[in-house]
Amino acid sequence: MVNVLISGALGRMGKKVYEAIFANEQVNAICGVDIKEDYSISNFPVYQNFSKIQEKVDVVVDFSSPANLDNVLNFCLSINCPAVLCATGYTQSQIEKINQASNTIAIFRSGNMSLGVNVLIDLVKKAASALYGFDVEIIEKHHNNKVDAPSGTALMLADAVKDVDQDKFYVYGRDGICGKRNKNEIGIHAVRGGNIVGEHDVIFAGNFETITLSHQATDRSVFAEGAVKAALYIATKTSGLYNMNDVINGK
């Protein structure tokens, strides 16, 4: 049984992670951390900060925000505990902190915890190689409460194309007289509205044909279940940086 601490436990995703853990006999939601304390759920205390935690924690699953990264890493480093980082919008300096911490503890980081999205990334790489010379445009859609743009998933998809063609560069939306499209552009466009869970389209547009690869999440549970899979995977790791490809490929 793997004891999981949920960081951001009272948020929408934190609650979904708790539900996914409750339905899985291999893991146990031992406690949580959130900006507000809550002891209403039996055997699952939610503390205001990490300093109050006394339970034995095997893995931290963090669905809070990039602003909480230092608190998560400091706690995990202090008890030599793996971390599953599910937030998006990290700065480059924060990514460097994550990489540095992975030399000491095991860290699982992904811009999207869905298995389907990570399969999509592999398909995008194959398409980018086979459809060399096609124009590439990425459209992502999310709910109106999402604070970062473009989404971490959109950037992962763009990176997949750039892995195939290093000359590619990113253009975030277009406005005004922006000139003729450069052949090496990857256009990335963000839509925010309503309660859209997450939709991503990668368009490969040629002279006489267009191919679109798409993924649509219909419920946030898909991300929670992916996070639980990641927690089970990383629980036995002592250090290193991991992502969903490691789970998919069974490395």
C-alpha positions in Angstrom: 0.0 0.0 0.0 1.4 3.4 -1.1 0.6 6.3 1.2 -0.1 9.4 -0.9 -0.1 13.0 0.2 -2.3 15.2 -2.1 -1.0 18.7 -2.5 -3.9 21.0 -3.5 -6.2 18.5 -1.9 -9.3 20.8 -1.8 -9.1 21.9 -5.4 -11.0 20.4 -8.3 -8.2 18.1 -9.3 -7.2 17.3 -5.7 -10.7 16.0 -5.1 -10.5 13.9 -8.2 -7.2 12.4 -7.1 -8.8 11.5 -3.8 -11.6 9.8 -5.6 -9.2 7.9 -7.8 -7.1 6.8 -4.9 -10.3 5.7 -2.9 -11.2 3.4 -5.9 -7.7 1.9 -6.1 -6.7 -0.8 -3.6 -3.0 -0.2 -4.1 -2.9 3.3 -2.8 -4.1 5.2 0.3 -4.8 8.9 0.6 -2.9 9.5 3.9 -3.3 13.3 4.1 -3.4 16.5 2.1 -2.2 20.0 2.0 -4.2 23.0 1.0 -4.4 26.8 1.8 -7.4 25.9 4.0 -7.4 23.1 6.6 -10.2 20.5 6.5 -10.7 17.6 8.9 -14.2 16.7 7.7 -13.1 13.4 5.9 -12.4 10.6 8.3 -8.7 9.5 8.2 -7.8 12.2 5.7 -6.7 15.4 7.4 -5.9 18.4 5.2 -3.3 20.7 6.6 -2.6 24.3 5.8 1.1 23.7 5.3 3.7 20.9 5.1 5.2 21.6 8.5 2.1 20.1 10.2 2.4 16.7 8.6 3.2 13.8 10.9 1.9 10.9 8.8 4.2 8.5 6.9 4.2 9.7 3.3 5.5 7.6 0.4 4.6 9.8 -2.5 3.4 13.4 -2.9 1.0 14.1 -5.8 0.9 17.9 -6.4 -2.0 19.4 -8.3 -1.7 22.9 -6.7 0.2 25.6 -8.6 3.7 26.5 -9.7 3.8 29.0 -6.8 3.8 26.0 -4.4 6.8 24.3 -6.0 9.4 25.3 -3.4 7.2 24.0 -0.6 6.6 20.7 -2.3 10.3 20.1 -3.2 11.5 21.2 0.2 9.2 18.7 1.9 10.0 15.9 -0.4 13.7 16.5 -0.1 13.5 16.6 3.7 12.0 13.1 4.0 13.5 11.7 0.8 10.1 11.2 -0.8 9.2 11.0 -4.6 7.0 13.7 -6.1 4.5 13.6 -8.9 4.3 17.2 -10.3 1.1 17.8 -12.2 1.0 21.6 -12.3 1.7 23.5 -15.5 3.2 27.0 -16.1 6.6 26.5 -14.5 9.2 29.1 -15.3 12.6 28.0 -16.6 14.2 28.7 -13.2 11.6 26.4 -11.6 12.3 23.7 -14.2 15.9 23.9 -13.3 15.0 23.5 -9.6 13.0 20.4 -10.5 15.9 19.0 -12.5 18.3 19.6 -9.7 16.1 18.0 -7.1 15.7 14.9 -9.3 19.4 14.2 -8.6 18.4 13.5 -5.0 14.7 12.3 -5.2 12.5 10.7 -7.8 10.4 13.2 -9.6 7.6 12.5 -12.1 6.6 15.6 -14.2 4.2 15.8 -17.1 2.2 18.7 -18.6 -0.6 16.2 -19.0 -1.3 13.1 -16.9 -3.6 11.5 -19.5 -2.3 8.3 -21.1 -4.2 9.2 -24.3 -2.4 12.6 -24.6 1.0 11.0 -24.3 0.0 8.5 -27.0 -1.0 11.5 -29.1 2.5 13.0 -28.6 4.0 9.9 -30.2 1.6 10.1 -33.1 2.5 13.8 -33.6 6.2 12.9 -33.8 5.5 10.2 -36.4 3.3 12.7 -38.4 5.9 15.4 -38.2 8.4 13.1 -39.7 6.1 11.7 -42.4 4.6 15.0 -43.3 7.8 17.1 -43.4 7.1 20.5 -45.0 3.5 20.7 -43.9 2.4 23.7 -41.9 1.7 22.9 -38.3 -0.9 24.6 -36.1 -1.9 23.7 -32.6 -5.2 24.8 -31.0 -5.9 24.1 -27.3 -9.2 24.8 -25.5 -9.7 24.9 -21.7 -12.1 26.2 -19.1 -12.3 29.8 -18.1 -10.5 29.4 -14.8 -7.2 28.1 -16.3 -4.6 30.7 -15.5 -1.7 29.8 -17.8 -1.6 29.9 -21.6 -0.7 28.1 -23.8 -1.4 24.9 -21.9 1.5 22.6 -20.9 0.0 20.0 -23.2 0.1 22.3 -26.2 3.8 23.0 -25.5 4.5 19.3 -25.2 2.9 18.8 -28.6 4.9 21.6 -30.1 8.0 20.2 -28.6 7.2 16.9 -30.2 7.2 18.6 -33.7 10.4 20.5 -32.9 12.1 17.3 -31.9 11.7 16.2 -35.5 12.6 19.5 -37.0 14.9 21.7 -35.0 14.4 24.7 -37.3 10.8 25.1 -36.1 9.9 28.0 -33.8 6.7 28.9 -31.9 4.3 31.7 -32.7 1.7 32.4 -30.0 -1.4 33.6 -31.8 -1.5 36.2 -34.6 -2.8 39.7 -34.7 -2.8 42.5 -37.2 -0.7 42.5 -40.3 1.7 39.9 -39.3 3.0 39.0 -42.7 3.1 35.8 -44.7 3.4 32.6 -42.6 7.0 31.4 -42.2 7.4 27.8 -43.2 9.1 27.0 -39.9 6.3 28.4 -37.7 4.4 26.3 -35.3 1.3 28.3 -34.5 -0.1 27.8 -31.0 -3.5 29.2 -30.1 -5.3 29.2 -26.8 -9.1 29.2 -26.3 -10.6 29.8 -22.8 -14.3 29.3 -22.1 -17.0 27.7 -19.9 -16.1 24.3 -18.4 -14.0 22.8 -21.2 -11.9 20.1 -19.6 -9.2 20.0 -22.2 -9.1 19.7 -26.0 -6.1 19.7 -28.3 -5.9 19.7 -32.1 -2.6 19.4 -34.0 -3.2 20.4 -37.7 -0.8 19.4 -40.4 -1.7 21.4 -43.5 -0.3 20.6 -46.9 -1.0 22.0 -50.3 -3.7 19.5 -51.2 -4.6 17.8 -47.9 -4.9 18.5 -44.2 -4.5 16.0 -41.4 -5.7 16.7 -37.8 -4.7 14.7 -34.7 -7.0 15.4 -31.8 -7.6 14.5 -28.1 -10.5 15.5 -26.0 -10.8 15.0 -22.3 -14.4 14.7 -21.2 -13.8 14.4 -17.4 -11.0 15.5 -15.1 -10.9 12.0 -13.7 -8.6 11.0 -16.6 -5.9 13.2 -15.2 -6.4 11.9 -11.7 -6.2 8.3 -12.7 -3.0 9.1 -14.6 -1.6 10.8 -11.5 -2.3 7.6 -9.4 -0.6 5.5 -12.0 2.4 7.8 -11.8 2.4 7.6 -8.0 2.5 3.8 -8.1 5.2 3.9 -10.7 7.5 6.3 -9.0 7.0 5.0 -5.4 9.9 2.5 -5.8 12.3 4.9 -7.5 15.1 6.6 -5.5 16.0 9.4 -7.8 15.7 10.6 -11.4 13.3 12.5 -13.6 10.4 10.5 -15.1 7.3 11.2 -17.3 4.3 9.3 -18.7 6.4 7.7 -21.4 8.1 5.7 -18.8 4.8 4.4 -17.5 3.5 3.7 -21.1 6.8 1.9 -22.0 7.2 0.2 -18.7 10.8 1.4 -18.2 
